[in-house]
Amino acid sequence: MKKLLLMSIVLISLLAMMGCTTSKEMVVQEPVPVTNSKLDSLPSWILSTPKSADMHYAIGTAKAANLQTSIKRAEAEGRTSISEWIQTSVKEVIKTYVNDAGSGDNRQNVDAFEAISVQVSESVLNGVTREKLYQADDGTVYVLMAIPLSNVEKAFEPASQAVSQAFEENEAAEAANQKMADAFAKLLNGEI
């Protein structure tokens, strides 16, 4: 039961994180109509972050005293955005109490269930790359940072394996794990 609960929490967390991706091709959303001519001169990927089924994108911006510092700061901001997207924090408290008192045949049934869960996930960003770079006339640097979703999936493998090893698996748990793996694969393929 504990394994199923933990695996459900992991699956829900992954689904919540990955729910933003919808297509297999990089698609740039239509930018919001703007009347500011300075914004009109910016590339569309700055105004509307691209979406993809195999990559997660984030934009970083910075304006510093020199170009190199601006690029480093913008890349750091993009990586931070990706890390915040990946990071998961779950707190859960579940209490169930059932009391079936007496009478016919002098019944007595007491049932209690309590689950407390605190989950914190730290992310190591492997494979984050700068896809695009743009410097505006005022010196502001914009970068488009990307991480393959397969790298995000790999980052969760150790936690999933630790949970699997912590509990003895039975047929029901094995079936639930397979369904979770199938759902996660569908999510990454953009089928959900």
C-alpha positions as CSV (number, residue, x, y, z in Angstrom):
1,M,0.0,0.0,0.0
2,K,2.8,2.4,0.9
3,K,4.6,1.6,-2.4
4,L,1.4,2.3,-4.4
5,L,0.9,5.6,-2.5
6,L,4.5,6.7,-3.1
7,M,4.4,5.7,-6.7
8,S,1.1,7.6,-7.1
9,I,2.6,10.7,-5.6
10,V,5.6,10.4,-7.9
11,L,3.4,9.9,-11.0
12,I,1.1,12.8,-10.1
13,S,4.2,15.0,-9.6
14,L,5.6,14.0,-12.9
15,L,2.3,14.6,-14.7
16,A,1.9,18.0,-13.1
17,M,5.5,18.9,-14.2
18,M,5.2,17.5,-17.7
19,G,1.7,18.7,-18.5
20,C,2.9,21.7,-20.4
21,T,4.2,19.8,-23.4
22,T,1.8,18.9,-26.2
23,S,3.4,18.4,-29.6
24,K,6.4,16.6,-31.0
25,E,7.6,19.6,-33.1
26,M,8.9,22.9,-31.8
27,V,5.9,25.2,-32.1
28,V,6.1,28.9,-31.4
29,Q,2.9,30.2,-30.0
30,E,1.5,33.3,-31.5
31,P,2.6,36.3,-29.6
32,V,0.1,38.5,-27.9
33,P,-0.7,41.6,-30.1
34,V,1.5,44.4,-28.9
35,T,1.6,48.0,-30.1
36,N,5.0,48.8,-28.7
37,S,7.5,49.1,-31.6
38,K,10.4,48.0,-29.3
39,L,8.7,44.7,-28.7
40,D,7.8,44.3,-32.3
41,S,11.5,44.2,-33.1
42,L,12.1,41.2,-30.8
43,P,12.2,37.6,-32.1
44,S,8.9,35.7,-31.6
45,W,10.6,33.1,-29.3
46,I,11.2,35.9,-26.8
47,L,7.6,37.0,-26.7
48,S,6.2,33.4,-26.7
49,T,8.2,30.5,-25.3
50,P,8.4,27.6,-27.7
51,K,6.7,24.3,-26.8
52,S,7.8,20.8,-27.7
53,A,7.1,17.2,-26.8
54,D,10.8,16.4,-26.3
55,M,12.2,19.6,-24.9
56,H,11.3,22.1,-22.2
57,Y,12.3,25.7,-23.0
58,A,12.9,28.7,-20.8
59,I,13.9,32.3,-21.5
60,G,16.5,34.2,-19.6
61,T,17.2,37.9,-19.8
62,A,20.0,40.1,-18.4
63,K,21.5,43.5,-19.0
64,A,25.0,44.0,-17.5
65,A,28.0,46.2,-18.0
66,N,29.4,43.9,-20.7
67,L,28.1,41.3,-23.2
68,Q,29.8,38.2,-21.6
69,T,28.4,39.0,-18.1
70,S,24.9,39.6,-19.7
71,I,25.1,36.2,-21.4
72,K,26.2,34.4,-18.2
73,R,23.4,36.0,-16.2
74,A,20.7,35.4,-18.8
75,E,21.8,31.7,-19.0
76,A,21.7,31.4,-15.2
77,E,18.2,32.9,-15.2
78,G,17.1,30.4,-17.9
79,R,18.5,27.5,-16.0
80,T,16.8,28.7,-12.8
81,S,13.5,28.8,-14.6
82,I,14.0,25.2,-15.8
83,S,15.0,24.1,-12.3
84,E,11.9,25.7,-10.8
85,W,9.8,23.9,-13.5
86,I,11.4,20.5,-12.5
87,Q,11.4,21.0,-8.7
88,T,8.6,19.3,-6.9
89,S,7.6,19.7,-3.3
90,V,4.7,17.6,-2.0
91,K,3.3,17.7,1.5
92,E,0.4,15.4,2.3
93,V,-1.6,14.4,5.3
94,I,-4.4,11.8,5.0
95,K,-6.4,10.5,7.9
96,T,-9.2,8.0,7.7
97,Y,-11.2,6.7,10.5
98,V,-14.1,4.2,10.3
99,N,-16.1,3.0,13.3
100,D,-18.9,0.5,12.8
101,A,-20.5,0.2,16.3
102,G,-22.7,-2.6,17.5
103,S,-26.1,-4.1,17.5
104,G,-27.0,-7.0,15.2
105,D,-24.7,-9.9,16.2
106,N,-22.9,-7.4,18.5
107,R,-20.8,-5.9,15.6
108,Q,-17.7,-4.0,16.3
109,N,-15.4,-2.6,13.6
110,V,-12.7,0.0,14.1
111,D,-10.6,0.9,11.1
112,A,-8.0,3.7,10.9
113,F,-5.6,4.9,8.3
114,E,-3.1,7.7,8.5
115,A,-0.4,8.7,5.9
116,I,1.9,11.6,6.3
117,S,4.2,12.4,3.4
118,V,6.8,15.1,2.8
119,Q,8.7,15.0,-0.5
120,V,11.3,17.4,-1.6
121,S,13.0,17.1,-5.0
122,E,16.2,18.7,-6.0
123,S,17.2,18.7,-9.6
124,V,20.5,18.4,-11.2
125,L,20.3,19.9,-14.7
126,N,22.1,17.7,-17.1
127,G,22.0,18.6,-20.8
128,V,20.7,22.2,-20.6
129,T,21.8,24.0,-23.7
130,R,21.5,27.5,-25.0
131,E,19.4,27.3,-28.2
132,K,19.2,30.9,-29.2
133,L,20.8,34.2,-28.2
134,Y,19.6,37.8,-29.0
135,Q,20.9,41.1,-28.0
136,A,18.5,44.0,-28.2
137,D,19.5,47.6,-29.1
138,D,19.5,48.6,-25.5
139,G,22.0,45.9,-24.6
140,T,19.6,43.4,-23.0
141,V,20.6,39.8,-23.8
142,Y,17.9,37.2,-24.3
143,V,18.7,33.5,-24.3
144,L,16.5,30.5,-25.1
145,M,17.6,27.6,-22.8
146,A,16.4,24.0,-23.4
147,I,16.6,20.7,-21.6
148,P,15.6,17.3,-23.2
149,L,12.6,15.8,-21.4
150,S,14.5,12.5,-21.5
151,N,17.1,14.1,-19.2
152,V,14.3,15.1,-16.8
153,E,13.0,11.5,-16.9
154,K,16.5,10.2,-16.1
155,A,16.8,12.6,-13.1
156,F,13.8,10.8,-11.5
157,E,15.0,7.3,-12.1
158,P,17.1,7.1,-8.9
159,A,14.2,8.2,-6.8
160,S,11.9,5.7,-8.6
161,Q,14.4,2.9,-8.1
162,A,14.8,3.7,-4.4
163,V,11.1,3.6,-3.9
164,S,10.9,0.2,-5.8
165,Q,13.7,-1.3,-3.7
166,A,12.2,-0.1,-0.4
167,F,9.1,-2.1,-0.8
168,E,8.4,-5.7,-1.6
169,E,6.6,-5.9,-4.9
170,N,3.5,-8.0,-5.5
171,E,1.4,-8.6,-8.6
172,A,-0.8,-5.6,-7.9
173,A,2.1,-3.3,-7.4
174,E,3.8,-4.6,-10.5
175,A,0.7,-3.9,-12.5
176,A,0.4,-0.4,-11.0
177,N,4.1,0.3,-11.8
178,Q,3.6,-0.8,-15.4
179,K,0.5,1.4,-15.8
180,M,2.5,4.3,-14.3
181,A,5.4,3.7,-16.8
182,D,2.9,3.5,-19.7
183,A,1.2,6.8,-18.6
184,F,4.6,8.5,-18.3
185,A,5.6,7.3,-21.7
186,K,2.4,8.6,-23.2
187,L,3.0,11.9,-21.5
188,L,6.5,12.2,-22.9
189,N,5.2,11.3,-26.4
190,G,2.5,14.0,-26.3
191,E,-0.4,11.5,-26.3
192,I,-1.9,12.9,-23.1
